[in-house]
Amino acid sequence: MKILKLLSVFVFAFFLTSCLSIKVSSDYDSKTDFSQYKTFAFYKKGIDKVEISSLDKKRILAAVEQELFAKGYTKSETPDVLVNIFTKAQQKISIHQNGFYNRWQPWYYGPDFRTHISKYTEGTLFIDIIDAHKKELTWQGIGSGALASTGNVVKKEAKIKEFVFEIMKNYPPIK
């Protein structure tokens, strides 16, 4: 019986984390030689249009900057690429039902089907890499997942860094 309870907790935790993980995809121009890019700057016109708090904007840009520095890029007034971001968010409801719990009551022993309902905000972050000379989009990374609550700054910063890290793992693309 204890094994069954432990198994049910593990299964529920697995489903909860798998539903709330970050889903990442990317697209790129296959004709682009990404090895030629060494410098970057942020595309101010595009970033100014992003409708999120200036604090979150700073957090995202700092995380992108950190990832690009780690890839050997340097910031420049005359960059090879411009980096733009775009965000969107929507409310989601997650419903999980399982029958892995066994429950003893004086009149009944058997599976206890529990329904777990949770509301969360799913955010999507787009990171665009634009060839500064051609003014063309060469790479786009997209990450979607549950956002941290607005009340906990440490969790929020960690979630933003995680989003950016997961998205930027695919840049530059491996052909």
Secondary structure by P-SEA (a helix, b strand, c coil): caaaaaaaaaaaaaaaaaaacbbbbbccccccccccccbbbcaaaaaaaccccaaaaaaaaaaaaaaaaaabbbbcccccbbbbbbbbbbbbbbbbbbccbbbbccccccccbbbbbbbbbbbbbbbbbcccccccccbbbbbbccccccccaaaaaaaaaaaaaaaaccccccc
